[in-house]
Amino acid sequence: MKFETLCLHADNNKKDEWGTLTTPICQSATFVHKGVGVSSEYSYSRLSNPTRAHLENVVAALEGGVAALAFSSGMAAISTVMKLFKAPAHIIASDDMYGGSLRLFRNVNAADGYAFDFVDTGDIEKVKSLIRKETVAIYCETPSNPLMQVSDIAALSKIAKENGLLLIVDNTFLTPYYQRPLALGADIVVHSGTKYLGGHNDTLAGFAVTGNKELAERLLYLYKTFGACLAPMDCFLIERGIKTLPLRMDRISANAAEIAKWLRGRKEVKKVYYAGFADHAGYEVSKKQATGFGGMISFEAESRALAENILKKVKVFQYAESLGGVESLITYPMLQTHADVPEKERNARGITDAFLRISVGIENIQDLIDDLKQAFEL
Ligand SMILES: *Cc1c(COP(=O)(O)O)cnc(C)c1O
């Protein structure tokens, strides 16, 4: 089956006795044993639940993995994956990534004795130069948040394999519709399913997917022990969202290409960060490893006053955190996603007080551009 079909029919074989077409919400914490020492496939919903199992099979199929685990949020997935390691583990991670992941690594994992080097994981030589005997993993987001840096997954996988490291890729921004890290050699893919997979800004979710059976077992052990599992109703919503993932991504990407071009043409915009520009440093790598550029754009306005003006005046775009849904959102990384990053470091990276990030939705493109146009007027 091709991807669009998998989104609907990846786990068709698990029909229940009623022949329900959509996956029923199996709202049961526990399951009755058939006899002494004989349990059905399910025993307790922290370990596994029929609704969740269905969703996990779909996500595993989309990412091309042997197993997927559905977590209560993206951060729950990432936190659990990080527990695969033990101090004094050393991890080489993207220097541009989701603020919550940075907070986890720096403030929680580091306190547990993990060491991190944060670099542009697009710079393969730099990554190579940092590997030492304690190094256990490379962790990357590509494209990264919010600067849209691109990393070559196959090249990172090669050096990970040569050095016995795990390569973990956060595939939230492009989704498996556009990019399949496991096929490019990654060991684990993580997701904030809250974003494009769910796609409707209505529920939180997270995933960890692997193509390696032994890793899958270790992750399942951590999963059932920590218990940050996704509830049946949320599994249903995410699965329903996935059915339209390809349609949404196509529309979102087409809209984003137009908006990026429009922003670049504005004299009040200093810089536009968008992976789909032919002159983007990672453009060739993107073309090689992904089939689309997605819906994320960041830009630096000429002043803080203009940035605040835009946030105040948008009507179609909603000034809100998060991304990946059908509604277009605009956010202020300085105050939201990157509020925990020290100011000096933020500014040095270009995430200034005039820097905004857009998650393009599926609205009519002219309405989106008209909205930006009026929001730019001081
Ligand atoms: C939102 C996000 C996360 C965290 O996911 P939650 O579902 O909010 O916990 C991780 N990585 C990326 C790239 C994200 O955008």
The ligand as an ORCA input file, in Angstrom:
! r2SCAN-3c Opt
* xyz 0 1
  C       5.827     20.412     20.290
  C       7.099     19.714     20.024
  C       7.620     18.783     20.924
  C       6.937     18.483     22.246
  O       5.714     17.858     22.046
  P       4.445     18.016     23.055
  O       3.420     17.182     22.397
  O       4.119     19.461     23.127
  O       4.895     17.484     24.371
  C       8.785     18.127     20.577
  N       9.423     18.388     19.416
  C       8.961     19.294     18.536
  C       9.703     19.537     17.276
  C       7.792     19.983     18.810
  O       7.346     20.893     17.939
*
